[in-house]
Amino acid sequence: MRHILLIGADGQLGNEIMQQTPALPNFNFTTTTIDTLDITNQKAISDLVDSKKFEYIINCAAYTAVDKAESDKDLAYEVNANALNHIGEIARLKGIKVIHVSTDYVFDGKSYVPYTEDMPTKPTSVYGQTKREGEIALLNKNPQSIILRTSWLYSSYGANFVKTMIKLGTEREQLGVIFDQIGTPTYAADLAGAIIHMIKTDIDNTIPFAPGIYHYSNEGVASWYDFTLAIHKIAGITCNVNPIETKDYPTPAPRPLYSLLNKSKIKKNYKIQIPHWLTSLEKCIHILK
Ligand SMILES: NC(=O)c1ccc[n+]([C@@H]2O[C@H](COP(=O)([O-])OP(=O)(O)OC[C@H]3O[C@@H](n4cnc5c(N)ncnc54)[C@H](OP(=O)(O)O)[C@@H]3O)[C@@H](O)[C@H]2O)c1
């Protein structure tokens, strides 16, 4: 049996990957959560990686509390940046390929064209900064790494914007949602499928592992306001949703106003088709129902 280590298996993306492991029948997945592997514990990572001959590490663990990170910088840095130093180092020593996930928050959101992988990063939040440092650390330590930057992730697992809007929409008659931040929602099941595809095509040698940074979100464009209207329509919720400006909803961490990701690289290199965000949202809400 061949081995893959899936770190952060109980998060949104980790859970979605777990659903798709049958697509890699020759692989045994060793899965960890923060309780079984805290990635800030370097010895624990080394011990686990030493225990089997892993060919791939998929890291879905991250400090994802964007606002909390502003006042919890040290821990956010340890999880999102420093841990990647160690994962990268040990992976390189053992010849393990790493697939890691990053964020649109590495950009400042001042672009007016979709961000390509080589556009300059300029995070404006602690979360974005620590995720960018994690990207650099991993690629420096283990060049055999793929980093997938994604945006506005949701799933039927875990807490996320879709579930929050369903809850608020059923509890309230009125809701104000930001309309001047533009991005693309990403169904974590689709991103999980892309990750599985990258491994599958590497093992069957149709598309050899091509390290580097890739952008992945669903297709299309939305504001949080548009996203909310679609969530409510699909879920059959009647709630009066009003568009509001970012300045009227202050948060500790600033968000990029524009975070569209250009996905040409992954579509071309990995020959994948990406669903439109509305199609995937319907699938997710159908599962939630
Ligand atoms: N969510 C988004 O909108 C979004 C957008 C762009 C990019 N991303 C990136 O996509 C990836 C997956 O995100 P997600 O939404 O699936 O995240 P998630 O649901 O928050 O899952 C992250 C997991 O990491 C775990 N974790 C936190 N600290 C850890 C530690 N020290 N050691 C081990 N595990 C730890 C968390 O455990 P606890 O829950 O117990 O803390 C959680 O299970 C992340 O890299 C994230 O930065 C997310």
The ligand as a MOL file (V3000), in Angstrom:
LIG
                    3D

  0  0  0     0  0            999 V3000
M  V30 BEGIN CTAB
M  V30 COUNTS 48 52 0 0 0
M  V30 BEGIN ATOM
M  V30 1 N -12.1440 29.4130 4.6530 0
M  V30 2 C -11.8820 30.2790 3.6370 0
M  V30 3 O -12.7210 31.1040 3.2650 0
M  V30 4 C -10.5470 30.2130 2.9530 0
M  V30 5 C -10.3000 31.1100 1.9150 0
M  V30 6 C -9.0700 31.0500 1.2580 0
M  V30 7 C -8.1240 30.1230 1.6440 0
M  V30 8 N -8.3760 29.2720 2.6830 0 CHG=1
M  V30 9 C -7.3420 28.3180 3.0670 0
M  V30 10 O -7.8360 27.0300 2.7260 0
M  V30 11 C -7.3030 26.0650 3.6490 0
M  V30 12 C -8.4340 25.2280 4.2030 0
M  V30 13 O -9.3300 26.1060 4.8540 0
M  V30 14 P -10.6150 25.5790 5.6200 0
M  V30 15 O -11.6790 26.5890 5.4200 0
M  V30 16 O -10.8470 24.1490 5.2980 0 CHG=-1
M  V30 17 O -10.1120 25.7300 7.1260 0
M  V30 18 P -10.7980 25.2170 8.4570 0
M  V30 19 O -12.1210 24.6230 8.1760 0
M  V30 20 O -10.6750 26.3250 9.4420 0
M  V30 21 O -9.8270 24.0300 8.8670 0
M  V30 22 C -8.5340 24.2770 9.3180 0
M  V30 23 C -8.1880 23.1680 10.2620 0
M  V30 24 O -6.8790 23.3930 10.7780 0
M  V30 25 C -6.9120 23.0630 12.1320 0
M  V30 26 N -5.7980 23.6570 12.8510 0
M  V30 27 C -5.6830 24.9120 13.3610 0
M  V30 28 N -4.5070 25.0310 14.0140 0
M  V30 29 C -3.8780 23.8390 13.9050 0
M  V30 30 C -2.6520 23.3340 14.3880 0
M  V30 31 N -1.8190 24.0810 15.1300 0
M  V30 32 N -2.3080 22.0530 14.0910 0
M  V30 33 C -3.1510 21.2770 13.3730 0
M  V30 34 N -4.3330 21.6870 12.9090 0
M  V30 35 C -4.6880 22.9610 13.1620 0
M  V30 36 C -8.2430 23.5610 12.6330 0
M  V30 37 O -8.5890 22.9700 13.8600 0
M  V30 38 P -9.5650 23.7780 14.8510 0
M  V30 39 O -10.8410 23.9640 14.0900 0
M  V30 40 O -9.6640 22.8770 16.0270 0
M  V30 41 O -8.8700 25.0930 15.1250 0
M  V30 42 C -9.1350 23.1080 11.4790 0
M  V30 43 O -9.5700 21.7760 11.6630 0
M  V30 44 C -6.5100 26.8460 4.6720 0
M  V30 45 O -5.1570 26.8200 4.3180 0
M  V30 46 C -7.0390 28.2650 4.5370 0
M  V30 47 O -6.0640 29.2190 4.9140 0
M  V30 48 C -9.5750 29.2930 3.3450 0
M  V30 END ATOM
M  V30 BEGIN BOND
M  V30 1 1 1 2
M  V30 2 2 2 3
M  V30 3 1 2 4
M  V30 4 1 4 5
M  V30 5 2 4 48
M  V30 6 2 5 6
M  V30 7 1 6 7
M  V30 8 2 7 8
M  V30 9 1 8 9
M  V30 10 1 8 48
M  V30 11 1 9 10
M  V30 12 1 9 46
M  V30 13 1 10 11
M  V30 14 1 11 12
M  V30 15 1 11 44
M  V30 16 1 12 13
M  V30 17 1 13 14
M  V30 18 2 14 15
M  V30 19 1 14 16
M  V30 20 1 14 17
M  V30 21 1 17 18
M  V30 22 2 18 19
M  V30 23 1 18 20
M  V30 24 1 18 21
M  V30 25 1 21 22
M  V30 26 1 22 23
M  V30 27 1 23 24
M  V30 28 1 23 42
M  V30 29 1 24 25
M  V30 30 1 25 26
M  V30 31 1 25 36
M  V30 32 1 26 27
M  V30 33 1 26 35
M  V30 34 2 27 28
M  V30 35 1 28 29
M  V30 36 1 29 30
M  V30 37 2 29 35
M  V30 38 1 30 31
M  V30 39 2 30 32
M  V30 40 1 32 33
M  V30 41 2 33 34
M  V30 42 1 34 35
M  V30 43 1 36 37
M  V30 44 1 36 42
M  V30 45 1 37 38
M  V30 46 2 38 39
M  V30 47 1 38 40
M  V30 48 1 38 41
M  V30 49 1 42 43
M  V30 50 1 44 45
M  V30 51 1 44 46
M  V30 52 1 46 47
M  V30 END BOND
M  V30 END CTAB
M  END
